[in-house]
Amino acid sequence: MPAERIDGLVAVLDAIRGSGGITQPQLMRVVGLGRSVVAQRVAELQDAGLVASDGLGASTGGRAPRLLRFRAESGVVAGVDIGATGMVVGLADLAGTVLSKVEEGVDVADGPEVVLSRVEQVVEGLLRAQPAPRPLWGLAVGVPGPVDVGTGLPVAPPIMPGWDGYSIPDRLGARFAAPVWVDNDVNLLALGELRTNPVAAAAGDLLYVKIGTGIGAGLVSGGRLHRGVNGCAGDIGHVVVAEAGDVVCRCGNLGCLEAAAGGAALARDGRRLAEAGGSPVLAELLAASGRVTAADVTAAADRGDPAARALLARAGRLVGSALATLVSFYNPALVVLGGGVVQAGDHVLAVIRESVYRRSLPLATRTLRIEHSTLGADAGLAGAVHLALDAIFAPHRLPQWLPFSSPAAHPELAAAMANAAA
């Protein structure tokens, strides 16, 4: 397919996808192409089932022009957000609207065979449950560990035994005859926020910091996700912090931020407090369930327990100190905080804000906003959905599947399209 034709198709399709309905004269102004070229490209997209007429636009004199719309109902994509202890799986239409989802507990340490078998079952169940069957155009998966951006393979993930080098794209691509993309879960959280939060989209330069079982950051620069050369940009959970002392991290190193301030660290230190008698509330929770979680520490803080509040304040100071360095270095317009530890209450958020504003350069914080995620637990699913859509409609991939009208049910396309993240 000639490059000029591809460019025209991409421009016209992007303009239609980005509108709620657009006329051909409006298209001509937006894409800067002549009437005959626009008409030809629209006809090609209509023949492929991607564009449809949808009523009439406003007349400026003479016959009212046809409105053109993107046929988001032509197919679905699957988003899979796998965390350390749970996952969210959903289907969305081609505009990114989530149609159905399932949330359930999962232990990523059980390994890829167990976890991905369940992912396959859930995706198949959601596909069967569609009121009107639609083909699956692609899948995107987020995992809680480093991912080689070029191959989609997890690389030595500290909390994912058995996943190192495991080809998620090959397995799921063969199962569903569709392309598959894989990325780190925090990158998908950042992408989800960027695509669905108008404040994040307007900011353009932002940091998404997840404080859950582990700690990580997703970086967005100029409205684009920044992964680095190999895909591990933003892995702040394993920077060394002095206050962490000689505590051993799950990665095998000493003094990592995650080992001192992540959810697993809060659970560990909360249990020690309960067993040593330093927190009556946590002791009560330990006696009731036989364990202490990060959520228990937050619950104890909400009940006024000073020891639990001190634990959360320490975690906030450590994260805030590390984040202050990033803010001064990167100078984002927005910092979004997500993950179970910060979603549970404001104990950590307030301390992080104070640390960042106190320790960062004044110019870096002059217009900086630090906010909770607007999506909460759904951010990862939203990011996975948009990772798949961005990849499918990328200019270099459109020629691969457009002759077939869709990438669905064409096994020969799956491997070719799934190389490298969008």
One Martini backbone bead per residue (centre of mass of N, CA, C, O) as a GRO file, in nm:
protein
  422
    1MET     BB    1   0.093   0.038   0.026
    2PRO     BB    2   0.101   0.348  -0.020
    3ALA     BB    3   0.199   0.606   0.177
    4GLU     BB    4  -0.014   0.818   0.093
    5ARG     BB    5  -0.258   0.637   0.150
    6ILE     BB    6  -0.203   0.576   0.444
    7ASP     BB    7  -0.203   0.865   0.547
    8GLY     BB    8  -0.496   0.924   0.466
    9LEU     BB    9  -0.635   0.701   0.628
   10VAL     BB   10  -0.531   0.781   0.906
   11ALA     BB   11  -0.638   1.072   0.912
   12VAL     BB   12  -0.938   1.008   0.868
   13LEU     BB   13  -0.978   0.803   1.097
   14ASP     BB   14  -0.886   0.983   1.332
   15ALA     BB   15  -1.099   1.204   1.291
   16ILE     BB   16  -1.346   1.020   1.330
   17ARG     BB   17  -1.270   0.895   1.607
   18GLY     BB   18  -1.246   1.199   1.746
   19SER     BB   19  -1.550   1.206   1.687
   20GLY     BB   20  -1.915   1.230   1.704
   21GLY     BB   21  -1.923   1.364   1.419
   22ILE     BB   22  -1.855   1.405   1.063
   23THR     BB   23  -1.797   1.579   0.783
   24GLN     BB   24  -1.649   1.609   0.484
   25PRO     BB   25  -1.578   1.911   0.498
   26GLN     BB   26  -1.446   1.887   0.776
   27LEU     BB   27  -1.233   1.683   0.698
   28MET     BB   28  -1.081   1.856   0.496
   29ARG     BB   29  -0.987   2.064   0.712
   30VAL     BB   30  -0.842   1.870   0.911
   31VAL     BB   31  -0.648   1.703   0.689
   32GLY     BB   32  -0.581   1.863   0.410
   33LEU     BB   33  -0.769   1.744   0.183
   34GLY     BB   34  -0.926   1.667  -0.086
   35ARG     BB   35  -1.227   1.568  -0.191
   36SER     BB   36  -1.152   1.307  -0.350
   37VAL     BB   37  -0.964   1.180  -0.138
   38VAL     BB   38  -1.162   1.169   0.095
   39ALA     BB   39  -1.376   1.000  -0.050
   40GLN     BB   40  -1.195   0.752  -0.095
   41ARG     BB   41  -1.122   0.696   0.204
   42VAL     BB   42  -1.408   0.664   0.307
   43ALA     BB   43  -1.486   0.428   0.125
   44GLU     BB   44  -1.275   0.230   0.234
   45LEU     BB   45  -1.379   0.239   0.530
   46GLN     BB   46  -1.663   0.140   0.463
   47ASP     BB   47  -1.583  -0.132   0.332
   48ALA     BB   48  -1.441  -0.221   0.617
   49GLY     BB   49  -1.649  -0.123   0.857
   50LEU     BB   50  -1.549   0.163   1.013
   51VAL     BB   51  -1.765   0.337   0.854
   52ALA     BB   52  -2.059   0.553   0.893
   53SER     BB   53  -2.359   0.671   0.841
   54ASP     BB   54  -2.521   0.951   1.059
   55GLY     BB   55  -2.684   1.139   0.909
   56LEU     BB   56  -2.707   1.498   0.934
   57GLY     BB   57  -2.578   1.793   0.891
   58ALA     BB   58  -2.527   2.111   0.874
   59SER     BB   59  -2.637   2.361   0.678
   60THR     BB   60  -2.478   2.614   0.440
   61GLY     BB   61  -2.623   2.549   0.188
   62GLY     BB   62  -2.817   2.332   0.076
   63ARG     BB   63  -2.724   2.024   0.111
   64ALA     BB   64  -2.692   1.816   0.357
   65PRO     BB   65  -2.449   1.662   0.512
   66ARG     BB   66  -2.295   1.386   0.602
   67LEU     BB   67  -2.251   1.184   0.872
   68LEU     BB   68  -1.963   1.055   1.030
   69ARG     BB   69  -1.877   0.735   1.184
   70PHE     BB   70  -1.750   0.528   1.410
   71ARG     BB   71  -1.744   0.166   1.441
   72ALA     BB   72  -1.723   0.052   1.758
   73GLU     BB   73  -1.905  -0.223   1.713
   74SER     BB   74  -1.714  -0.416   1.533
   75GLY     BB   75  -1.556  -0.463   1.813
   76VAL     BB   76  -1.317  -0.602   2.049
   77VAL     BB   77  -1.135  -0.563   2.354
   78ALA     BB   78  -0.891  -0.685   2.583
   79GLY     BB   79  -0.841  -0.634   2.934
   80VAL     BB   80  -0.546  -0.700   3.153
   81ASP     BB   81  -0.509  -0.676   3.515
   82ILE     BB   82  -0.224  -0.782   3.684
   83GLY     BB   83  -0.161  -0.856   4.009
   84ALA     BB   84  -0.049  -0.983   4.299
   85THR     BB   85  -0.380  -1.038   4.419
   86GLY     BB   86  -0.517  -0.941   4.139
   87MET     BB   87  -0.786  -0.901   3.885
   88VAL     BB   88  -0.874  -0.738   3.567
   89VAL     BB   89  -1.137  -0.810   3.330
   90GLY     BB   90  -1.214  -0.680   2.993
   91LEU     BB   91  -1.447  -0.528   2.771
   92ALA     BB   92  -1.422  -0.329   2.466
   93ASP     BB   93  -1.466  -0.109   2.251
   94LEU     BB   94  -1.322   0.087   1.986
   95ALA     BB   95  -1.351   0.349   2.199
   96GLY     BB   96  -1.307   0.229   2.515
   97THR     BB   97  -1.569   0.110   2.618
   98VAL     BB   98  -1.673  -0.054   2.885
   99LEU     BB   99  -1.885  -0.348   2.895
  100SER     BB  100  -1.713  -0.560   3.071
  101LYS     BB  101  -1.635  -0.722   3.398
  102VAL     BB  102  -1.375  -0.881   3.608
  103GLU     BB  103  -1.320  -0.946   3.957
  104GLU     BB  104  -1.029  -1.111   4.113
  105GLY     BB  105  -0.849  -1.325   4.275
  106VAL     BB  106  -0.481  -1.348   4.267
  107ASP     BB  107  -0.166  -1.532   4.238
  108VAL     BB  108   0.118  -1.460   4.070
  109ALA     BB  109   0.296  -1.694   4.214
  110ASP     BB  110   0.154  -1.940   4.059
  111GLY     BB  111   0.184  -1.864   3.769
  112PRO     BB  112   0.110  -1.876   3.429
  113GLU     BB  113  -0.072  -2.123   3.406
  114VAL     BB  114  -0.282  -2.041   3.617
  115VAL     BB  115  -0.343  -1.745   3.543
  116LEU     BB  116  -0.393  -1.772   3.227
  117SER     BB  117  -0.619  -1.973   3.244
  118ARG     BB  118  -0.811  -1.774   3.382
  119VAL     BB  119  -0.807  -1.557   3.170
  120GLU     BB  120  -0.926  -1.728   2.943
  121GLN     BB  121  -1.195  -1.791   3.083
  122VAL     BB  122  -1.293  -1.500   3.117
  123VAL     BB  123  -1.284  -1.404   2.825
  124GLU     BB  124  -1.473  -1.621   2.715
  125GLY     BB  125  -1.715  -1.544   2.894
  126LEU     BB  126  -1.746  -1.253   2.789
  127LEU     BB  127  -1.791  -1.326   2.492
  128ARG     BB  128  -2.047  -1.503   2.537
  129ALA     BB  129  -2.211  -1.258   2.698
  130GLN     BB  130  -2.277  -1.111   2.456
  131PRO     BB  131  -2.550  -0.985   2.308
  132ALA     BB  132  -2.354  -0.916   2.058
  133PRO     BB  133  -2.146  -1.058   1.868
  134ARG     BB  134  -1.790  -0.991   1.876
  135PRO     BB  135  -1.488  -0.950   1.771
  136LEU     BB  136  -1.153  -1.008   1.855
  137TRP     BB  137  -0.882  -0.777   1.805
  138GLY     BB  138  -0.750  -0.774   2.106
  139LEU     BB  139  -0.481  -0.774   2.359
  140ALA     BB  140  -0.405  -0.653   2.697
  141VAL     BB  141  -0.128  -0.675   2.939
  142GLY     BB  142  -0.076  -0.647   3.289
  143VAL     BB  143   0.223  -0.654   3.495
  144PRO     BB  144   0.415  -0.686   3.814
  145GLY     BB  145   0.669  -0.611   3.605
  146PRO     BB  146   0.916  -0.636   3.401
  147VAL     BB  147   0.916  -0.535   3.044
  148ASP     BB  148   0.985  -0.608   2.727
  149VAL     BB  149   0.887  -0.394   2.481
  150GLY     BB  150   0.955  -0.574   2.220
  151THR     BB  151   0.825  -0.875   2.332
  152GLY     BB  152   0.653  -0.907   2.614
  153LEU     BB  153   0.863  -1.002   2.829
  154PRO     BB  154   0.939  -1.098   3.121
  155VAL     BB  155   1.202  -0.962   3.353
  156ALA     BB  156   1.290  -1.060   3.641
  157PRO     BB  157   1.043  -1.080   3.839
  158PRO     BB  158   1.027  -1.062   4.181
  159ILE     BB  159   0.689  -1.153   4.212
  160MET     BB  160   0.722  -1.378   3.944
  161PRO     BB  161   0.737  -1.686   3.952
  162GLY     BB  162   0.788  -1.827   3.621
  163TRP     BB  163   0.785  -1.557   3.416
  164ASP     BB  164   1.053  -1.559   3.295
  165GLY     BB  165   1.021  -1.536   2.949
  166TYR     BB  166   0.723  -1.550   2.913
  167SER     BB  167   0.488  -1.591   2.641
  168ILE     BB  168   0.204  -1.426   2.631
  169PRO     BB  169   0.151  -1.365   2.328
  170ASP     BB  170   0.162  -1.659   2.228
  171ARG     BB  171  -0.059  -1.782   2.399
  172LEU     BB  172  -0.302  -1.581   2.350
  173GLY     BB  173  -0.278  -1.566   2.042
  174ALA     BB  174  -0.347  -1.869   1.993
  175ARG     BB  175  -0.623  -1.875   2.145
  176PHE     BB  176  -0.752  -1.593   1.982
  177ALA     BB  177  -0.644  -1.491   1.710
  178ALA     BB  178  -0.469  -1.241   1.840
  179PRO     BB  179  -0.324  -0.970   1.934
  180VAL     BB  180  -0.054  -0.904   2.181
  181TRP     BB  181  -0.001  -0.697   2.471
  182VAL     BB  182   0.274  -0.600   2.698
  183ASP     BB  183   0.292  -0.453   3.033
  184ASN     BB  184   0.337  -0.264   3.279
  185ASP     BB  185   0.110  -0.172   3.514
  186VAL     BB  186   0.194   0.132   3.550
  187ASN     BB  187   0.179   0.216   3.258
  188LEU     BB  188  -0.129   0.161   3.240
  189LEU     BB  189  -0.216   0.361   3.452
  190ALA     BB  190  -0.111   0.609   3.303
  191LEU     BB  191  -0.271   0.565   3.040
  192GLY     BB  192  -0.554   0.565   3.163
  193GLU     BB  193  -0.540   0.853   3.270
  194LEU     BB  194  -0.475   0.998   3.002
  195ARG     BB  195  -0.742   0.890   2.840
  196THR     BB  196  -0.976   0.970   3.089
  197ASN     BB  197  -0.834   1.234   3.206
  198PRO     BB  198  -0.851   1.563   3.136
  199VAL     BB  199  -0.621   1.665   3.319
  200ALA     BB  200  -0.403   1.474   3.209
  201ALA     BB  201  -0.427   1.551   2.910
  202ALA     BB  202  -0.356   1.857   2.958
  203ALA     BB  203  -0.077   1.820   3.090
  204GLY     BB  204   0.112   1.574   2.944
  205ASP     BB  205   0.295   1.592   3.214
  206LEU     BB  206   0.337   1.289   3.405
  207LEU     BB  207   0.287   1.110   3.717
  208TYR     BB  208   0.251   0.768   3.814
  209VAL     BB  209   0.187   0.648   4.148
  210LYS     BB  210   0.227   0.331   4.292
  211ILE     BB  211   0.083   0.214   4.615
  212GLY     BB  212   0.124  -0.106   4.704
  213THR     BB  213   0.278  -0.378   4.736
  214GLY     BB  214   0.423  -0.192   4.552
  215ILE     BB  215   0.647   0.035   4.367
  216GLY     BB  216   0.561   0.276   4.104
  217ALA     BB  217   0.618   0.437   3.775
  218GLY     BB  218   0.462   0.654   3.538
  219LEU     BB  219   0.551   0.813   3.224
  220VAL     BB  220   0.457   1.134   3.084
  221SER     BB  221   0.545   1.282   2.759
  222GLY     BB  222   0.378   1.477   2.559
  223GLY     BB  223   0.135   1.251   2.570
  224ARG     BB  224   0.351   1.014   2.619
  225LEU     BB  225   0.469   0.718   2.684
  226HIS     BB  226   0.755   0.644   2.894
  227ARG     BB  227   0.984   0.355   2.882
  228GLY     BB  228   1.233   0.345   2.737
  229VAL     BB  229   1.442   0.128   2.588
  230ASN     BB  230   1.323  -0.149   2.762
  231GLY     BB  231   1.068  -0.059   2.978
  232CYS     BB  232   1.188   0.056   3.290
  233ALA     BB  233   1.069   0.312   3.341
  234GLY     BB  234   0.992   0.409   3.683
  235ASP     BB  235   1.153   0.212   3.893
  236ILE     BB  236   1.133   0.328   4.219
  237GLY     BB  237   1.118   0.079   4.421
  238HIS     BB  238   1.461   0.034   4.375
  239VAL     BB  239   1.550   0.259   4.532
  240VAL     BB  240   1.764   0.396   4.758
  241VAL     BB  241   1.706   0.434   5.114
  242ALA     BB  242   1.828   0.523   5.413
  243GLU     BB  243   1.581   0.443   5.611
  244ALA     BB  244   1.577   0.130   5.535
  245GLY     BB  245   1.845   0.010   5.558
  246ASP     BB  246   1.877  -0.362   5.578
  247VAL     BB  247   1.640  -0.428   5.422
  248VAL     BB  248   1.502  -0.686   5.236
  249CYS     BB  249   1.427  -0.729   4.918
  250ARG     BB  250   1.270  -0.909   4.666
  251CYS     BB  251   1.522  -0.846   4.467
  252GLY     BB  252   1.786  -0.872   4.693
  253ASN     BB  253   1.818  -0.600   4.800
  254LEU     BB  254   1.905  -0.312   4.986
  255GLY     BB  255   1.696  -0.039   5.073
  256CYS     BB  256   1.432  -0.025   4.938
  257LEU     BB  257   1.149   0.148   4.907
  258GLU     BB  258   0.948  -0.092   4.900
  259ALA     BB  259   1.064  -0.230   5.168
  260ALA     BB  260   0.964   0.038   5.346
  261ALA     BB  261   0.664   0.151   5.187
  262GLY     BB  262   0.499  -0.071   5.108
  263GLY     BB  263   0.248  -0.288   5.162
  264ALA     BB  264   0.427  -0.518   5.271
  265ALA     BB  265   0.570  -0.340   5.483
  266LEU     BB  266   0.320  -0.258   5.643
  267ALA     BB  267   0.238  -0.543   5.722
  268ARG     BB  268   0.497  -0.619   5.866
  269ASP     BB  269   0.505  -0.378   6.074
  270GLY     BB  270   0.219  -0.425   6.185
  271ARG     BB  271   0.273  -0.703   6.309
  272ARG     BB  272   0.497  -0.619   6.499
  273LEU     BB  273   0.323  -0.430   6.664
  274ALA     BB  274   0.112  -0.635   6.755
  275GLU     BB  275   0.316  -0.838   6.895
  276ALA     BB  276   0.451  -0.594   7.085
  277GLY     BB  277   0.207  -0.391   7.179
  278GLY     BB  278   0.194  -0.107   6.999
  279SER     BB  279  -0.111  -0.206   6.889
  280PRO     BB  280  -0.426  -0.272   6.975
  281VAL     BB  281  -0.572  -0.276   6.702
  282LEU     BB  282  -0.380  -0.473   6.552
  283ALA     BB  283  -0.410  -0.699   6.759
  284GLU     BB  284  -0.709  -0.742   6.706
  285LEU     BB  285  -0.683  -0.810   6.400
  286LEU     BB  286  -0.491  -1.049   6.434
  287ALA     BB  287  -0.680  -1.224   6.614
  288ALA     BB  288  -0.916  -1.242   6.398
  289SER     BB  289  -0.720  -1.339   6.123
  290GLY     BB  290  -0.388  -1.392   6.150
  291ARG     BB  291  -0.340  -1.100   6.020
  292VAL     BB  292  -0.163  -0.826   5.844
  293THR     BB  293  -0.249  -0.547   5.657
  294ALA     BB  294  -0.247  -0.253   5.498
  295ALA     BB  295  -0.551  -0.206   5.550
  296ASP     BB  296  -0.527  -0.236   5.858
  297VAL     BB  297  -0.351   0.011   5.905
  298THR     BB  298  -0.559   0.211   5.801
  299ALA     BB  299  -0.788   0.132   5.992
  300ALA     BB  300  -0.633   0.206   6.250
  301ALA     BB  301  -0.591   0.504   6.176
  302ASP     BB  302  -0.899   0.570   6.158
  303ARG     BB  303  -0.915   0.489   6.483
  304GLY     BB  304  -0.649   0.652   6.609
  305ASP     BB  305  -0.385   0.502   6.580
  306PRO     BB  306  -0.064   0.608   6.631
  307ALA     BB  307   0.113   0.380   6.511
  308ALA     BB  308  -0.024   0.362   6.235
  309ARG     BB  309   0.019   0.658   6.158
  310ALA     BB  310   0.327   0.644   6.167
  311LEU     BB  311   0.364   0.440   5.941
  312LEU     BB  312   0.228   0.611   5.716
  313ALA     BB  313   0.408   0.860   5.746
  314ARG     BB  314   0.673   0.723   5.673
  315ALA     BB  315   0.591   0.629   5.394
  316GLY     BB  316   0.529   0.913   5.285
  317ARG     BB  317   0.812   1.033   5.323
  318LEU     BB  318   0.968   0.835   5.143
  319VAL     BB  319   0.808   0.882   4.885
  320GLY     BB  320   0.831   1.194   4.879
  321SER     BB  321   1.138   1.207   4.854
  322ALA     BB  322   1.160   1.053   4.585
  323LEU     BB  323   0.956   1.236   4.430
  324ALA     BB  324   1.108   1.504   4.451
  325THR     BB  325   1.332   1.426   4.260
  326LEU     BB  326   1.150   1.380   4.012
  327VAL     BB  327   1.025   1.660   4.000
  328SER     BB  328   1.294   1.815   3.957
  329PHE     BB  329   1.381   1.648   3.703
  330TYR     BB  330   1.090   1.644   3.529
  331ASN     BB  331   0.856   1.854   3.562
  332PRO     BB  332   0.558   1.813   3.621
  333ALA     BB  333   0.207   1.892   3.630
  334LEU     BB  334   0.139   1.588   3.734
  335VAL     BB  335   0.040   1.387   4.020
  336VAL     BB  336  -0.051   1.046   4.047
  337LEU     BB  337  -0.224   0.855   4.295
  338GLY     BB  338  -0.206   0.501   4.353
  339GLY     BB  339  -0.335   0.242   4.509
  340GLY     BB  340  -0.416   0.095   4.807
  341VAL     BB  341  -0.272   0.291   5.009
  342VAL     BB  342  -0.405   0.569   4.890
  343GLN     BB  343  -0.712   0.481   4.865
  344ALA     BB  344  -0.777   0.441   5.181
  345GLY     BB  345  -0.652   0.740   5.231
  346ASP     BB  346  -0.494   1.055   5.363
  347HIS     BB  347  -0.236   0.987   5.524
  348VAL     BB  348  -0.031   0.973   5.281
  349LEU     BB  349  -0.092   1.210   5.092
  350ALA     BB  350  -0.022   1.447   5.283
  351VAL     BB  351   0.278   1.371   5.322
  352ILE     BB  352   0.366   1.374   5.030
  353ARG     BB  353   0.302   1.664   4.970
  354GLU     BB  354   0.485   1.790   5.183
  355SER     BB  355   0.753   1.668   5.079
  356VAL     BB  356   0.752   1.776   4.792
  357TYR     BB  357   0.721   2.086   4.852
  358ARG     BB  358   0.978   2.097   5.042
  359ARG     BB  359   1.210   1.939   4.844
  360SER     BB  360   1.155   2.085   4.599
  361LEU     BB  361   1.170   2.291   4.360
  362PRO     BB  362   0.992   2.574   4.329
  363LEU     BB  363   0.946   2.566   4.019
  364ALA     BB  364   0.838   2.263   4.010
  365THR     BB  365   0.579   2.355   4.219
  366ARG     BB  366   0.412   2.600   4.118
  367THR     BB  367   0.191   2.402   3.929
  368LEU     BB  368   0.159   2.158   4.095
  369ARG     BB  369  -0.022   1.847   4.100
  370ILE     BB  370  -0.169   1.637   4.367
  371GLU     BB  371  -0.346   1.330   4.304
  372HIS     BB  372  -0.585   1.126   4.278
  373SER     BB  373  -0.719   0.885   4.121
  374THR     BB  374  -1.009   0.870   3.916
  375LEU     BB  375  -1.022   0.533   3.877
  376GLY     BB  376  -0.865   0.351   4.044
  377ALA     BB  377  -0.908   0.014   3.983
  378ASP     BB  378  -0.962   0.093   3.656
  379ALA     BB  379  -0.692   0.195   3.530
  380GLY     BB  380  -0.564  -0.066   3.414
  381LEU     BB  381  -0.791  -0.138   3.220
  382ALA     BB  382  -0.787   0.121   3.057
  383GLY     BB  383  -0.491   0.093   2.966
  384ALA     BB  384  -0.518  -0.177   2.816
  385VAL     BB  385  -0.727  -0.089   2.611
  386HIS     BB  386  -0.549   0.150   2.490
  387LEU     BB  387  -0.311  -0.014   2.405
  388ALA     BB  388  -0.459  -0.181   2.193
  389LEU     BB  389  -0.575   0.056   2.023
  390ASP     BB  390  -0.310   0.201   1.959
  391ALA     BB  391  -0.189  -0.043   1.810
  392ILE     BB  392  -0.402  -0.104   1.594
  393PHE     BB  393  -0.407   0.225   1.493
  394ALA     BB  394  -0.139   0.231   1.396
  395PRO     BB  395   0.010   0.325   1.108
  396HIS     BB  396   0.194   0.053   1.074
  397ARG     BB  397  -0.070  -0.150   1.114
  398LEU     BB  398  -0.306  -0.094   0.924
  399PRO     BB  399  -0.200  -0.246   0.660
  400GLN     BB  400  -0.213  -0.538   0.785
  401TRP     BB  401  -0.555  -0.540   0.833
  402LEU     BB  402  -0.739  -0.384   0.627
  403PRO     BB  403  -0.782  -0.607   0.402
  404PHE     BB  404  -0.964  -0.769   0.643
  405SER     BB  405  -1.106  -0.527   0.833
  406SER     BB  406  -0.946  -0.706   1.055
  407PRO     BB  407  -0.753  -0.878   1.316
  408ALA     BB  408  -0.955  -1.097   1.334
  409ALA     BB  409  -0.905  -1.432   1.278
  410HIS     BB  410  -0.571  -1.392   1.210
  411PRO     BB  411  -0.300  -1.564   1.290
  412GLU     BB  412  -0.084  -1.432   1.092
  413LEU     BB  413  -0.106  -1.144   1.249
  414ALA     BB  414  -0.036  -1.166   1.549
  415ALA     BB  415   0.279  -1.165   1.546
  416ALA     BB  416   0.324  -0.912   1.366
  417MET     BB  417   0.161  -0.706   1.565
  418ALA     BB  418   0.300  -0.780   1.865
  419ASN     BB  419   0.548  -0.612   1.813
  420ALA     BB  420   0.565  -0.407   2.027
  421ALA     BB  421   0.463  -0.139   2.160
  422ALA     BB  422   0.274   0.145   2.087
   0.00000   0.00000   0.00000
